[in-house]
Amino acid sequence: MKPTSAANLVELARIAGVSVSTVSRSLSGNPTIAKATRERIQALAEEHGFQINRAARNLRLGRTGAIGVVLPLGHETQQHLSDPFFMSLIGPLADALADRGYDLLLSRVIPTDGQWLDRIVDGGGIDGVLLIGQSDQIETIERVAARYAPLVIWGAAVQGYGQLTVGSDNIAGGRIAAEHLLAKGRRHLAFFGNPDVPEFAARYAGFREALAQAGQDQGALLPAHLTTQESYDAIRFFLAEHPPVDGIVAASDVIAMSALRALGDAGLQVPHDVAVVGYDDVMVAAQTNPPLTTIRQDVERGAALMVDLLFDRMAGKKTASVCMTPQLIQRASA
């Protein structure tokens, strides 16, 4: 015989033989209710076709049930969501939010004025914001972060700024990459990446620090774009117009992969003529030809930390930025 349906919490509570509040807390996963009771009530809800009206519950609790994941692209207006690094971070963020019963609202923003982030946080459609990257928008982010607590940024912790960030030690990462090339006997190094971006600026600072400690000159700088074709074109021009280099530290794996292609097209062998080190260790880094030596950021751990910090902020808890240790992943390109 088909069980009767439960149209509301009162009917489900009657079927379960418990109070309405116990049913409500069980279905929301409240840990104050014994696990066995939660599981029994959740099974009864499924058996009797009962579903929580999430919109009504969120309205009653004063929340939307959604978190904004925002990619500000002030410095790279042609960069897309399909960028390998974006994809490597968005997936774990989506999983972590879903585990908490929240939806992800994804936005790619090309800032046209200083109010773009204000419009997002004041729009009323989200309970918090996760920013992927600071781009060239750190002043706007800092201003909004000072008044809007549920805001966590994947990016660099910059001295003098109070925004809540999660990222790797970019200075250490740039230094490790340059030290690896120096240890391989490379002496004419170049850094490919735009130091106007805080994370890249820190990686460049670490690169220069390693060269200074080794008694080398500061190396060459190419403020390469993060998009594949633009970075390839810039690197080809650099190779044709500048003194030869025998080692490249790229600020991202995308730039490094463009460098591999440009070097090959210029008749140079990697790593025999030029060794290349990338940054991020995106999924395709091991599939390049040759496989890419790179600096790994633990983006899965970083995504989990971002979500944990965001929900701590939403609960009014004290939080602090997190700086993770980067790791050299050695493959055939260097």
C-alpha positions in Angstrom: 0.0 0.0 0.0 1.4 3.4 -1.0 2.1 5.6 2.1 0.1 8.7 2.5 1.8 11.9 1.5 2.9 14.6 4.0 2.0 18.1 2.8 3.6 20.0 5.6 5.8 19.8 8.7 2.8 19.2 11.0 1.7 16.1 9.1 5.3 14.7 8.9 5.7 15.3 12.7 2.5 13.4 13.4 3.7 10.5 11.2 7.1 10.5 13.0 5.6 10.9 16.4 7.9 13.9 17.3 7.5 17.6 17.6 7.4 20.0 14.6 10.6 21.6 15.7 12.4 18.2 15.8 11.3 17.5 12.3 12.4 20.9 11.1 15.8 20.6 12.7 16.3 17.1 11.5 15.6 18.0 7.9 18.0 20.9 8.1 20.8 18.6 9.4 21.0 20.3 12.8 23.6 18.3 14.9 21.7 18.9 18.1 19.3 16.2 17.0 20.6 12.7 17.4 21.9 11.2 14.2 19.6 8.2 14.4 16.6 10.5 14.7 17.7 12.7 11.9 18.1 9.7 9.6 14.7 8.2 10.6 12.9 11.5 9.9 14.8 12.1 6.6 13.8 8.6 5.5 10.1 9.2 6.5 10.2 12.5 4.6 11.4 10.7 1.5 8.9 7.8 1.9 6.0 10.2 2.3 7.0 12.5 -0.5 7.7 15.5 1.7 10.0 18.3 0.4 11.1 21.4 2.2 10.1 24.7 0.6 13.6 26.1 0.5 12.5 29.5 -0.7 10.1 29.9 2.2 12.6 28.6 4.7 15.3 30.9 3.5 12.9 33.8 3.6 12.0 32.9 7.1 15.7 32.7 8.1 16.5 36.0 6.3 18.8 34.4 3.7 18.9 33.7 0.0 20.6 30.3 0.0 23.0 31.5 -2.7 26.7 32.6 -2.7 28.1 34.8 -5.4 31.4 33.6 -7.0 32.8 36.6 -8.8 35.7 36.9 -11.2 36.8 40.5 -11.7 38.7 41.0 -14.9 39.9 44.6 -14.8 43.3 43.8 -16.3 42.4 41.0 -18.6 39.0 41.7 -20.3 39.5 38.9 -22.8 40.0 36.2 -20.2 37.2 33.6 -20.0 35.7 31.3 -17.5 37.2 28.4 -19.4 40.7 29.5 -18.2 42.2 26.3 -16.7 43.0 28.0 -13.4 39.4 29.3 -13.0 38.0 25.9 -13.8 40.3 24.2 -11.2 39.0 26.5 -8.5 35.3 26.9 -9.4 34.7 23.1 -9.3 35.8 22.6 -5.7 34.0 25.9 -4.6 30.8 24.6 -6.1 31.2 21.2 -4.3 31.9 22.9 -1.0 28.9 25.2 -1.3 26.6 22.4 -2.4 27.7 20.3 0.7 26.4 23.2 2.8 23.1 23.4 0.9 23.9 26.6 -1.0 23.7 27.5 -4.6 26.6 29.2 -6.5 25.9 32.3 -8.6 28.8 32.8 -11.0 29.6 36.2 -12.4 32.4 37.3 -14.7 32.8 41.1 -14.2 34.5 43.6 -16.4 34.7 46.6 -14.1 33.6 49.9 -15.7 33.5 52.0 -12.5 34.4 51.8 -8.9 31.0 50.6 -7.8 30.8 47.2 -9.5 31.4 45.3 -6.2 29.0 47.5 -4.3 26.2 46.6 -6.7 26.9 42.9 -6.2 27.0 42.9 -2.4 24.0 45.3 -2.1 21.8 43.6 -4.7 20.1 41.4 -2.1 20.3 38.1 -4.1 23.2 36.5 -2.2 24.4 35.8 1.3 28.1 36.3 0.7 30.8 36.7 -2.0 33.8 34.6 -3.0 36.1 36.6 -5.3 38.5 34.7 -7.5 41.5 37.1 -8.0 42.1 40.7 -7.2 42.9 41.8 -10.8 43.7 45.5 -10.7 40.8 46.1 -8.4 42.4 45.8 -5.0 41.4 49.3 -3.8 37.7 48.7 -4.7 37.8 45.3 -3.0 39.5 46.8 0.1 36.8 49.6 0.4 33.9 47.1 0.2 35.6 44.6 2.5 35.7 47.2 5.2 31.9 47.4 5.3 30.8 44.0 4.1 32.0 41.1 6.2 31.0 37.9 4.2 33.6 38.6 1.5 36.6 36.2 0.9 39.1 36.6 -1.8 41.4 34.2 -3.5 44.5 36.3 -3.9 47.5 37.9 -2.3 47.7 39.1 1.3 49.1 42.6 0.7 50.7 44.5 3.5 48.6 47.3 4.7 45.3 45.8 3.4 42.7 44.2 5.7 40.7 42.1 3.2 40.3 38.4 4.0 42.4 36.3 1.5 43.3 32.7 0.8 46.2 32.0 -1.5 49.7 30.6 -1.6 52.9 32.3 -0.6 53.6 33.9 -3.9 56.9 35.4 -3.0 58.2 32.0 -2.0 56.7 30.5 -5.2 58.5 33.0 -7.4 61.7 32.5 -5.5 61.5 28.6 -5.6 61.0 28.8 -9.4 64.0 31.0 -10.0 66.2 29.1 -7.6 65.3 25.9 -9.5 66.5 27.4 -12.8 69.6 28.8 -11.2 70.4 25.3 -9.7 70.1 23.9 -13.3 72.9 26.3 -14.4 70.6 28.9 -16.1 71.9 32.4 -15.8 69.9 34.5 -18.3 66.4 34.4 -16.8 63.1 36.2 -17.7 59.8 36.6 -15.8 56.7 36.5 -18.0 53.6 38.0 -16.2 52.0 41.3 -15.4 53.2 42.7 -12.1 50.2 45.0 -11.9 48.3 42.0 -10.5 49.1 41.6 -6.8 49.7 37.8 -7.0 52.0 38.2 -10.0 53.8 41.2 -8.4 54.6 38.9 -5.4 55.9 36.1 -7.7 58.0 38.6 -9.6 59.4 39.9 -6.2 60.4 36.4 -5.3 62.0 35.9 -8.7 64.1 39.0 -8.3 65.0 38.1 -4.7 66.4 34.7 -5.8 68.5 36.4 -8.5 69.8 39.0 -6.1 70.9 36.4 -3.6 72.7 34.5 -6.4 74.5 37.7 -7.4 72.7 37.8 -10.8 71.1 40.8 -12.4 67.4 41.4 -12.0 66.5 39.4 -15.2 64.2 40.4 -18.0 60.5 41.2 -17.6 57.7 40.6 -20.1 54.3 41.8 -18.8 52.6 39.0 -20.7 48.8 38.6 -20.9 46.9 35.7 -19.4 45.1 34.8 -22.6 46.7 32.2 -24.8 47.0 34.0 -28.2 48.0 37.4 -26.7 50.6 35.8 -24.5 51.9 33.8 -27.5 52.2 36.9 -29.7 54.0 38.9 -26.9 56.5 36.0 -26.3 57.3 35.6 -30.0 58.0 39.3 -30.2 60.1 39.1 -27.0 62.2 36.2 -28.3 62.8 38.1 -31.6 63.7 41.5 -30.1 65.5 40.8 -26.8 68.8 39.2 -25.9 68.5 35.4 -25.6 67.3 33.9 -22.3 68.0 30.3 -21.1 65.3 30.2 -18.4 61.7 31.5 -18.0 59.5 31.8 -15.0 55.9 32.2 -16.1 53.4 33.8 -13.7 50.8 31.2 -14.7 50.7 27.8 -16.5 48.7 29.4 -19.3 51.6 31.8 -20.0 54.1 29.0 -19.6 52.2 26.9 -22.2 52.2 29.8 -24.6 55.9 30.1 -24.0 56.4 26.4 -24.9 54.6 26.9 -28.2 56.4 30.2 -29.0 59.8 28.7 -28.2 59.2 25.7 -30.4 58.0 27.9 -33.3 61.2 30.0 -32.9 63.3 26.8 -33.4 64.3 26.6 -29.7 64.3 23.3 -27.7 62.8 23.0 -24.2 64.7 22.5 -21.9 67.9 22.2 -23.9 67.9 25.8 -25.1 65.4 27.3 -22.7 64.0 25.9 -19.5 60.4 26.9 -18.5 58.7 26.9 -15.1 55.0 27.7 -14.8 52.7 28.4 -11.8 49.5 26.8 -10.6 49.9 23.1 -11.8 46.6 23.1 -13.6 45.3 19.7 -14.8 46.8 20.0 -18.3 50.3 21.0 -17.1 51.4 17.4 -17.1 50.1 16.9 -20.6 52.1 19.5 -22.4 55.1 18.7 -24.7 57.4 18.5 -22.8 55.4 18.2 -19.5 55.5 21.4 -17.6 57.6 22.0 -14.5 55.5 24.3 -12.3 54.7 25.7 -8.9 51.7 24.0 -7.4 49.0 25.8 -5.5 46.7 23.5 -3.5 43.5 24.9 -5.0 41.2 22.2 -3.6 42.3 23.0 -0.1 42.2 26.7 -0.9 38.6 26.4 -2.1 37.6 24.5 1.1 39.3 27.2 3.2 37.5 30.0 1.3 34.1 28.5 2.0 34.9 27.7 5.6 36.1 31.3 6.2 33.0 32.7 4.4 30.6 30.8 6.6 32.6 31.7 9.7 32.2 35.4 8.7 28.5 34.8 8.1 28.2 33.4 11.6 30.0 36.4 13.1 33.2 34.5 14.0 36.7 36.0 13.9 38.7 35.0 10.9 42.2 35.5 9.5 43.8 35.2 6.0 45.4 32.0 5.1 48.7 31.7 3.2 49.5 28.2 1.9 53.0 26.9 1.1 53.6 26.4 -2.6 55.4 23.3 -4.0 57.8 22.8 -6.9 56.5 20.0 -9.3 59.4 19.0 -11.4 58.8 17.7 -14.9 60.7 17.7 -18.2 60.4 21.4 -19.1 63.0 22.4 -16.5 
